[in-house]
Amino acid sequence: MGPLPAAGLAIAIGYLSGSLPSGLWLGRALRGVDVRTLGSGNLGATNVYRSLGAGIGIATLVLDMAKGALPVGLVPRSAIGASFPGGPAWCALAVGAAAVLGHVWTFLAGFRGGKGVATAAGVVLALDPVAMLICAGVFVVLVGITRFISVGSMAASAAFPLVVALQPHHGVRDPLFVLALVLAASLIARHRENLARLRRGDERRFRLSRGRAE
């Protein structure tokens, strides 16, 4: 396989994996509803959790993470990764970026997806488990303090490039740092409506009540 076909196939696999609308399919299969008509209309795990309950919300979170982690973990190890321009490491980065892109703009749901946080978390888990652990810690702490999922998500996104830059085996010259910057910028940009609500003071806080987030 030549470099260009390998690159095209890798990116296509990543995008197709990310495009699988977990929240939409679970909502239809288990509750007979289109989650895009509920709450914020977002296909991400937070809206599914708030609209359909903890079970479906957590299942959506796990599946959305898997959409990023599995292709990043598997495709670079195949013949595609060996033929990819720059080798398996660059293949992993391209597949990860494509998976997040697929989740945000999924062709299977009218190009209306989620914000990309869970799928990006899966990508980070596959690329750098230590960075994932640190960013998850940032998320938990900020959500615990503020009760805003959006604040935790944006803080964790911003922490990712910093964590990569400070790790001795990565640093700012590592291509992963470039991906981290791109992911952080895009994920924070996807939260622009949340930022507007935070400024107005009407962003919804995350609270548990009878198995649901309110």
Beta strands, then each sheet from edge to edge (+ up, - down):
strand 1: 208-209
strand 2: 212-213
sheet 1: 1+ 2-
end
